[in-house]
Amino acid sequence: MNRAEEIKKRRTFAIISHPDAGKTTITEQLLKFGGAIREAGTVKARKTGNFAKSDWMDIEKERGISVTSSVMQFDYAGKRVNILDTPGHEDFSEDTYRTLMAVDAAVMVIDSAKGIEAQTKKLFQVVKRRGIPVFTFINKLDRDGREPLDLLSELEDILGIASVPMNWPIGMGKNFQGLYDFYNKRIEVYQPENGERFIEFDENGEIDASHPLTNNPFYAQAMEDAELLLDAGNEFDEKKVLAGQLTPVFFGSALTDFGVETFLNTFLAYAPEPNGHKTVEGEIIDPLREEFSGFVFKIQANMDIRHRDRIAFVRIVSGEFERGMGVKLLRTGKQVKLSNVTQFMAESRENVENAVAGDIIGVYDTGTYQVGDTLTTGKLKTPFEPLPTFTPELFMRVTAKNVMKQKSFQKGIEQLVQEGAIQLYKTYTTGEIMLGAVGQLQFEVFKHRMENEYNSEIIMTPLGSKTVRWIKPEDLDEKMSSSRNILARDRFDHPLFLFENDFAMRWFKDKYPDVELMEQFSV
């Protein structure tokens, strides 16, 4: 194959939103258009067992939420599409933040009735810092929502990004008639009586005056809005879109599969091909570089419950992967062989012989890899820039309910901690296990997975919120520990304190002014 041509076909993007905006539903529809699934499952369809294809965990199917990023791939319109569906719930934002480091663009889904919500705002800031293009899909037009002009204003005021509508709603909710498509110069009819889904504009940008839609008051309002937007709104500028300064806005309804195909076609026409990634020294590695390089942005245990497997998700940054190739793991300097490698379609996957820059591959892992690891075959000496990490805020003491099942208890904790969502700490002298997380829901998922994936019932005792600070090993004195500042070690055996509150930390600083407290461990 021609590697450069293959790389240019890749479109790798994440879908982000606040919970319940319809993110997983639009992912399902995109997969359907790509021929990856026959029927879109919705997260509401609990009684039928028709679950969202990207929600493969039991707990996701039970609760109707996404709690882990999924990777799905399909071919469409001459492009190889890699979709990363991310959890919307803020308790799992660390997984989402890391995933956003592995994509070249983002699709932001917004509920037309709710507008910009808290989690959308947080995730957009991450996207903005990376400077990657953002395409916006305003969803649920089949329900009553806010005025479209208000939604555009909020987008610009709250997120600080200019917007350009690619289509415009004709009515909304029960009165939803369709979309005025600026980009394709046509009307897309919501429920056509005669099967006429698209009505093309004439040279004056209008539809035939004899068409019944021209007598519809909602059509007249949409025409009025369209004229205003064409005169006073932002112009479409591809360079600004690719620079992350302008977001194209699409309206539609993912649940009723309306406007999604039009969005997909336009998105793929303008979404960027694979970008270069920075190393810690600031060098940008070009995707067309011959040597293979990539980084681990996620680790997931038990994707196949039958095999108790563990997969390291790798974003290929440059070059080409070939099955069985040897690569250097920069963190250890050791050579590893990439033999058992897969690509994904949600819960199904297949062994892959080769893949190129822009693709996401899953490397079977027996404990070799960590989140953030850099893999390379070439002369790359410095790793890619580190992925974001969150310091936990909530803590639990964890013990096995059945002391006879210590082996499965230890294995479960070890593997789930390696995924990066839960942090492991042990009291320095007694070795009692404590877990830290950003949000309460992570603990619930952890408990569910320990019981269902490792057959290990656990007892969790809340320790409340704590402030974590690392210290240098040479500063360690066990006498410094107290009930207000618990001396512990992390999973790499680095010493740290869990402070009860800011007052306890200030008291410690006053008493031990020569001991440096660090937000992250550094040598």
Summary of the structure (lengths in Angstrom):
residues: 523
radius of gyration: 25.2
end to end distance: 45.5
largest distance: 88.1
contacts: 1739
relative contact order: 0.11
helix: 28%
strand: 31%
